[in-house]
Amino acid sequence: MTGAAPPGKVVHIRTVRALLGISLRQVLEAQYLFCRTATCPVVYFSQDRSVSFTTSQIQERVYQKEPNAADVFICYCFRHTVSSVRDAGPGRRLEILADLNTGIQRNECACDLRNPQGSCCLGNVPLLIKEAVAQAPPPALAA
């Protein structure tokens, strides 16, 4: 589509600079977007699409690119992995959410610099919990 905005979520250039594992001379002053598509190796691209950076150029593994990898972080500031959330029991999941909320309230996070999506994980964690609950086997009935 001509004139259509490229897909992606706008991220600040400081996020791109903080997470790249290459010379920052390759980061042009531009509007960058984050690609959430798991099947696409591009993580960041300029709005005009003249510059892009792939998973191999990022210092962190990207949750949106590896949503089923047990050891990938879903929360980059407080270091919660996919498996630590998915495999937790209901009580522990509530503790994880409380930990995130406490950290946010105390201004202890740096999501714009640590999370490749450039924003808080608080949208991702509850979705992963919901997915884990839906996939959990039903509780055994007492005999």
MIDOVO-592164 format. One record per residue: residue in one letter; x, y, z of N, C-alpha, C, O in turn. Coordinates in steps of 0.001 Angstrom, whole numbers, padded with zeros to 6 digits, always signed. Layout:
BEGIN
AXYZXYZXYZXYZ...
//
This chain:
BEGIN
M+000837-001180+000000+000000+000000+000000+000881+001242+000000+001729+001410+000877T+000685+002080-000951+001440+003306-001041+000960+004280+000029-000239+004468+000238G+001932+004893+000701+001591+005887+001701+001208+005324+003059+001024+006089+004005A+001082+004004+003184+000707+003401+004463+001908+003406+005396+003046+003240+004955A+001660+003593+006660+002729+003561+007653+003242+002132+007790+002454+001188+007732P+004545+001959+007969+005078+000613+008134+004575-000006+009431+004324+000703+010406P+004428-001324+009441+003982-001954+010681+005081-001851+011735+006265-001788+011403G+004695-001837+012962+005678-001769+014026+005278-000763+015075+004354+000030+014891K+005992-000812+016177+005737+000070+017314+006901+001046+017407+008060+000631+017401V+006609+002314+017490+007651+003329+017580+008455+003114+018861+007890+002921+019937V+009777+003152+018727+010676+003087+019879+011636+004268+019802+011962+004758+018721H+012072+004703+020952+013008+005826+021016+014367+005353+020516+014737+004194+020706I+015095+006236+019891+016417+005893+019369+017360+005446+020496+018273+004655+020260R+017142+005948+021716+018014+005520+022833+017812+004036+023145+018745+003372+023596T+016610+003508+022911+016367+002073+023094+017190+001290+022087+017855+000315+022437V+017143+001716+020855+017897+001050+019785+019385+001088+020118+020065+000064+020043R+019886+002245+020478+021311+002383+020800+021710+001521+022005+022781+000915+022012A+020858+001473+023002+021171+000721+024226+021245-000778+023975+022005-001478+024643L+020477-001275+023035+020379-002721+022858+021178-003293+021702+021295-004512+021578L+021724-002444+020862+022525-002954+019760+023905-003396+020238+024499-002778+021121G+024394-004459+019648+025725-004973+019953+026682-004694+018805+027603-005472+018553I+026467-003595+018118+027306-003188+016994+027733-001740+017217+027279-001085+018155S+028604-001255+016351+029022+000145+016451+027816+001055+016308+027006+000899+015394L+027709+001993+017209+026576+002913+017172+026693+003916+016030+025767+004692+015795R+027809+003911+015322+027923+004747+014125+026980+004270+013024+026690+005008+012082Q+026507+003043+013148+025570+002496+012163+024124+002920+012434+023232+002663+011624V+023902+003570+013577+022550+003994+013944+022347+005430+013481+022845+006375+014094L+021618+005572+012408+021351+006895+011866+020276+007589+012689+019427+006933+013292E+020315+008916+012711+019233+009673+013343+017982+009434+012511+017897+009875+011365A+017030+008746+013079+015808+008398+012351+014739+008006+013351+015013+007835+014539Q+013535+007868+012864+012432+007326+013656+012514+005808+013495+012476+005295+012376Y+012626+005087+014621+012732+003633+014563+011463+002976+015063+010741+003513+015903L+011216+001802+014521+010067+001002+014924+010553-000375+015337+011580-000860+014863F+009804-000986+016219+010087-002324+016737+009159-003300+016026+007947-003089+015983C+009721-004359+015472+008932-005390+014803+008627-006500+015794+009545-007119+016333R+007351-006760+016041+006903-007777+017006+006759-009162+016385+006564-010140+017107T+006851-009266+015068+006578-010516+014375+007646-011558+014668+008821-011346+014369A+007247-012682+015252+008191-013725+015649+008934-014325+014459+010095-014713+014592T+008301-014405+013330+008914-015051+012163+009825-014129+011373+010414-014555+010379C+009955-012886+011786+010788-011903+011092+012057-011658+011906+011962-011372+013100P+013240-011759+011301+014476-011534+012063+014750-010066+012379+015616-009772+013203V+014037-009146+011748+014255-007721+011999+013644-007345+013343+012492-007672+013629V+014430-006655+014159+013952-006176+015450+013595-004693+015344+012519-004274+015771Y+014509-003901+014770+014282-002470+014602+014462-002101+013145+015309-002659+012447F+013656-001156+012695+013825-000630+011351+013434+000839+011343+012589+001286+012118S+014075+001573+010444+013742+002993+010337+012409+003124+009619+012027+002270+008819Q+011722+004190+009916+010390+004391+009349+010423+004371+007823+009480+003902+007186D+011516+004885+007234+011614+004864+005772+012170+003532+005252+012334+003349+004046R+012457+002610+006171+012941+001262+005872+014338+001225+005257+014736+000210+004686S+015072+002308+005368+016423+002338+004802+017442+001658+005709+018519+001273+005251V+017114+001507+006984+018005+000888+007964+017213-000137+008754+016074+000115+009147S+017823-001301+008986+017188-002287+009869+018263-003025+010651+019411-003132+010218F+017864-003530+011809+018754-004289+012681+018047-005586+013044+016865-005588+013388T+018782-006687+012964+018195-008009+013175+018556-008579+014544+019349-007999+015287T+017965-009710+014854+018201-010366+016141+019682-010642+016374+020134-010626+017519S+020437-010892+015328+021867-011174+015494+022665-009935+015896+023819-010055+016309Q+022072-008756+015782+022753-007513+016129+022325-006949+017487+022824-005911+017920I+021409-007631+018146+020874-007169+019424+021594-007903+020564+021878-009096+020458Q+021885-007182+021650+022592-007776+022786+021714-008693+023634+022232-009565+024331E+020425-008514+023590+019472-009330+024356+018675-010192+023396+018428-009807+022254R+018279-011356+023870+017304-012123+023107+015962-011409+023256+015681-010807+024292V+015158-011480+022237+013926-010700+022183+012720-011609+022378+012482-012520+021585Y+011969-011357+023431+010804-012176+023766+009856-012325+022579+009410-013434+022287Q+009548-011250+021905+008590-011309+020800+009102-012167+019648+008306-012669+018854K+010400-012339+019547+010980-013167+018486+011100-014632+018914+011160-015525+018069E+011135-014876+020221+011264-016233+020765+010261-016437+021904+010667-016740+023026P+008976-016278+021641+007991-016317+022723+007860-017668+023425+007285-017742+024511N+008372-018715+022834+008268-020042+023456+009575-020530+024052+009635-021642+024577A+010620-019725+023983+011915-020104+024554+011850-019933+026069+011605-018834+026566A+012065-021004+026783+011923-020995+028241+012832-019986+028925+012442-019380+029923D+014042-019797+028401+015020-018964+029095+015116-017532+028578+016010-016792+028989V+014220-017131+027694+014231-015743+027231+013491-014890+028261+012501-015324+028851F+013984-013683+028463+013341-012801+029434+012024-012276+028888+011919-011917+027715I+011034-012237+029744+009792-011540+029435+009809-010204+030171+009202-009232+029722C+010502-010163+031298+010726-008929+032049+012237-008723+032131+012941-009467+032814Y+012716-007718+031436+014149-007475+031329+014711-006731+032536+015893-006876+032849C+013900-005951+033206+014384-005186+034358+014546-006055+035602+015531-005926+036329F+013586-006933+035844+013607-007752+037051+013903-009212+036755+013807-010065+037637R+014266-009497+035500+014839-010764+035048+013918-011974+035212+014364-013043+035628H+012669-011811+034895+011744-012943+034878+011756-013546+033476+011634-012832+032481T+011904-014867+033412+011927-015552+032124+010546-016097+031786+009642-016114+032622V+010406-016537+030555+009156-017155+030129+008841-018348+031024+007706-018501+031476S+009834-019193+031283+009560-020385+032104+009281-020035+033558+008486-020719+034204S+009911-018988+034097+009646-018646+035498+008213-018174+035679+007644-018308+036763V+007631-017626+034631+006228-017204+034685+005317-018373+034314+004353-018664+035023R+005622-019035+033210+004763-020108+032714+004676-021277+033703+003604-021850+033899D+005802-021625+034319+005842-022799+035183+005456-022514+036630+005352-023434+037442A+005247-021260+036945+004895-020892+038321+003467-021295+038633+002608-021339+037753G+003235-021584+039886+001866-021843+040329+001114-020533+040445+001712-019463+040337P-000195-020605+040665-001008-019381+040745-000501-018370+041770-000476-017169+041501G-000101-018851+042935+000391-017937+043969+001678-017248+043550+001847-016048+043769R+002573-017997+042956+003856-017427+042508+003625-016432+041371+004315-015415+041296R+002678-016706+040497+002374-015755+039412+001895-014425+039981+002255-013360+039479L+001084-014495+041030+000636-013257+041689+001826-012518+042299+001883-011288+042268E+002774-013272+042852+003977-012654+043425+004799-011969+042336+005335-010883+042555I+004901-012592+041175+005650-012000+040068+004992-010688+039641+005675-009679+039461L+003673-010701+039481+002967-009469+039120+003144-008398+040189+003330-007225+039866A+003089-008791+041454+003293-007839+042551+004716-007277+042515+004925-006089+042759D+005694-008138+042207+007080-007704+042096+007238-006657+040997+007921-005650+041180L+006606-006902+039866+006669-005942+038757+006035-004615+039162+006621-003552+038956N+004854-004681+039729+004158-003457+040136+004942-002675+041190+005012-001447+041135T+005529-003389+042144+006343-002726+043166+007538-002036+042537+007838-000886+042856G+008220-002736+041644+009376-002153+040968+009014-000915+040164+009751+000071+040156I+007884-000975+039495+007426+000169+038703+007106+001344+039626+007513+002476+039365Q+006368+001064+040711+005995+002129+041647+007219+002771+042290+007222+003971+042568R+008244+001982+042523+009472+002498+043139+010425+003111+042113+011519+003557+042462N+010012+003130+040872+010829+003675+039782+012161+002932+039667+013200+003545+039422E+012124+001614+039843+013325+000784+039793+013548+000160+038415+014505-000591+038228C+012696+000454+037471+012838-000168+036159+013433+000814+035151+013449+002027+035358A+013914+000249+034071+014466+001039+032966+014023+000379+031660+014837+000044+030799C+012722+000207+031545+012140-000512+030406+012539+000095+029065+012727-000627+028086D+012667+001411+029020+013016+002060+027762+014430+001719+027313+014758+001886+026138L+015269+001246+028224+016645+000888+027880+016910-000611+027909+017794-001086+027196R+016182-001358+028699+016471-002783+028857+015553-003698+028050+015956-004787+027642N+014323-003250+027823+013357-004075+027100+013431-003723+025614+013236-002564+025249P+013711-004706+024751+013816-004404+023325+012592-003720+022733+012715-002975+021760Q+011416-003958+023299+010228-003291+022757+010159-001828+023186+009296-001081+022724G+011071-001422+024072+011156-000025+024462+010112+000442+025444+009978+001639+025696S+009367-000503+026002+008323-000154+026965+008181-001281+027982+008825-002325+027878C+007335-001044+028949+007145-001967+030061+006615-003326+029617+005864-003437+028648C+007025-004349+030350+006587-005722+030086+005216-006017+030681+004664-007096+030469L+004673-005072+031417+003439-005328+032150+002277-005729+031237+001303-006316+031709G+002360-005428+029969+001352-005923+029036+001607-007365+028629+000664-008110+028364N+002874-007765+028577+003236-009110+028133+003035-010173+029211+002545-011263+028917V+003400-009874+030432+003358-010873+031504+001944-011392+031758+001758-012608+031803P+000947-010536+031926-000409-011064+032134-000914-011911+030959-001652-012876+031161L-000520-011555+029749-000919-012373+028590-000275-013753+028643-000919-014753+028323L+000998-013811+029047+001669-015108+029185+001012-015925+030289+000843-017136+030144I+000641-015282+031387-000045-015980+032477-001374-016536+031982-001703-017691+032251K-002121-015741+031278-003417-016182+030736-003227-017378+029801-003994-018339+029848E-002222-017310+028971-001904-018407+028046-001521-019668+028823-001965-020765+028486A-000701-019513+029859-000269-020661+030666-001450-021309+031385-001538-022534+031465V-002346-020491+031902-003539-021006+032585-004409-021779+031597-004933-022842+031927A-004561-021252+030405-005398-021901+029392-004808-023242+028948-005549-024157+028589Q-003486-023359+028973-002814-024579+028533-002611-025590+029654-002230-026732+029397A-002859-025186+030878-002646-026069+032028-003675-027195+032012-004837-026983+031665P-003234-028393+032392-004214-029481+032481-005240-029191+033582-004918-028527+034566P-006451-029675+033423-007458-029428+034455-007046-030111+035752-006381-031147+035725P-007435-029542+036882-007064-030156+038162-007732-031532+038290-008850-031755+037825A-007002-032434+038935-007527-033791+039139-008692-033734+040125-008654-033004+041115L-009698-034499+039838-010854-034581+040735-010547-035517+041895-009936-036569+041710A-010968-035132+043072-010772-035983+044251-011680-037205+044130-012834-037112+043712A-011125-038335+044505-011895-039582+044396-012752-039803+045612-013466-040803+045691
//
